[in-house]
Amino acid sequence: MLTKKEQRLRRARQTRIRIAQQGVARLSVNRTNLHIYASVFSEDGAKVLATASTAEAAVRAQLGAAGKGGNVAAATQIGKLIAERAKAAGVEKVAFDRAGFAYHGRVKALAEAAREAGLQF
């Protein structure tokens, strides 16, 4: 019997195999109860081109009180920030890797904000 985390990682592995075959940069998302993290990896997956998370001091200051990193508003802000940083690194088109998480709530908010800020996926 697989645990909930093992099930999620199994789903993530299948997605990453498909993304690797596409040969485009990958926007990967990870969420915890307190924070949300986003990273853009190179086409071969060897280099991290851009990162953004609610654990960064500057982002936490914008969010206000501690513990505000685990909501949809914070995810929207991280989506905009990762899009800006990815475009600064020269990445316009990515494949979205939700890491086995459901495309709902914070993950969906981050993806939509990144699209609005100019990333194509």
C-alpha positions as CSV (number, residue, x, y, z in Angstrom):
1,M,0.0,0.0,0.0
2,L,1.4,3.3,-1.0
3,T,1.3,6.3,1.2
4,K,-0.3,9.6,0.0
5,K,3.1,11.1,-0.6
6,E,4.3,8.1,-2.5
7,Q,1.2,8.2,-4.7
8,R,1.8,11.9,-5.5
9,L,5.5,11.3,-6.3
10,R,4.5,8.4,-8.6
11,R,2.1,10.7,-10.5
12,A,4.8,13.4,-10.7
13,R,7.3,10.9,-12.1
14,Q,5.0,10.1,-15.0
15,T,4.5,13.8,-15.8
16,R,8.2,14.5,-15.7
17,I,8.9,11.7,-18.2
18,R,6.4,13.2,-20.7
19,I,7.9,16.7,-20.2
20,A,11.4,15.5,-20.8
21,Q,10.3,14.1,-24.2
22,Q,9.0,17.6,-25.2
23,G,12.4,19.2,-24.8
24,V,11.2,22.5,-23.2
25,A,11.9,24.2,-19.9
26,R,9.9,22.9,-17.0
27,L,8.0,25.1,-14.4
28,S,7.7,22.9,-11.3
29,V,5.5,23.7,-8.4
30,N,5.7,22.3,-4.8
31,R,3.3,23.3,-2.0
32,T,3.4,22.8,1.7
33,N,0.9,23.9,4.3
34,L,2.9,27.1,5.0
35,H,4.6,27.9,1.6
36,I,4.5,27.4,-2.1
37,Y,7.6,27.1,-4.3
38,A,8.1,27.4,-8.0
39,S,11.2,26.6,-10.1
40,V,12.1,26.8,-13.8
41,F,14.4,24.0,-14.9
42,S,16.4,23.9,-18.2
43,E,15.3,21.7,-21.1
44,D,17.6,18.8,-19.9
45,G,16.7,19.3,-16.2
46,A,20.3,19.9,-15.2
47,K,20.1,23.6,-14.3
48,V,17.7,25.7,-12.3
49,L,17.0,28.9,-14.3
50,A,14.7,30.7,-11.9
51,T,13.1,30.2,-8.5
52,A,10.5,31.9,-6.4
53,S,8.8,31.0,-3.1
54,T,6.9,32.5,-0.2
55,A,9.8,31.5,2.1
56,E,11.9,34.4,0.7
57,A,12.2,37.3,3.0
58,A,11.1,39.9,0.5
59,V,8.0,38.0,-0.4
60,R,7.1,37.4,3.2
61,A,7.4,41.1,3.9
62,Q,4.9,41.9,1.0
63,L,2.5,39.2,2.3
64,G,2.3,40.7,5.8
65,A,2.0,38.5,8.8
66,A,3.7,35.2,9.2
67,G,1.8,32.2,8.0
68,K,0.3,34.0,5.0
69,G,2.3,32.0,2.4
70,G,-0.2,29.1,2.2
71,N,-3.1,30.8,0.5
72,V,-4.3,31.6,-3.1
73,A,-3.2,35.2,-2.9
74,A,0.4,34.2,-2.1
75,A,0.3,31.7,-4.9
76,T,-0.8,34.3,-7.3
77,Q,2.0,36.6,-6.3
78,I,4.6,33.8,-6.7
79,G,3.2,33.0,-10.2
80,K,3.8,36.6,-11.3
81,L,7.3,36.6,-9.7
82,I,8.4,33.3,-11.3
83,A,7.2,34.5,-14.7
84,E,9.2,37.7,-14.4
85,R,12.3,35.8,-13.3
86,A,11.9,33.2,-16.0
87,K,11.6,35.9,-18.7
88,A,14.7,37.6,-17.3
89,A,16.5,34.3,-17.7
90,G,15.4,34.1,-21.4
91,V,12.7,31.6,-21.0
92,E,9.3,32.3,-22.7
93,K,7.8,28.8,-23.1
94,V,7.6,26.2,-20.4
95,A,5.8,22.9,-19.6
96,F,3.9,23.1,-16.3
97,D,4.8,20.4,-13.8
98,R,2.3,20.3,-11.0
99,A,4.3,17.6,-9.2
100,G,1.4,15.3,-8.7
101,F,-0.7,17.9,-7.0
102,A,-4.3,18.5,-8.2
103,Y,-4.7,21.4,-10.6
104,H,-6.9,23.2,-8.1
105,G,-6.6,26.0,-5.6
106,R,-3.1,27.3,-5.0
107,V,-1.5,25.3,-7.9
108,K,-4.1,26.6,-10.3
109,A,-3.7,30.2,-9.0
110,L,0.1,30.1,-9.5
111,A,-0.3,28.7,-13.1
112,E,-2.9,31.3,-14.1
113,A,-0.8,34.2,-12.7
114,A,2.3,32.9,-14.5
115,R,0.3,32.8,-17.8
116,E,-1.0,36.3,-17.3
117,A,2.5,37.6,-16.6
118,G,3.7,36.3,-20.0
119,L,4.8,32.6,-19.7
120,Q,3.4,30.3,-22.4
121,F,2.3,26.8,-21.4
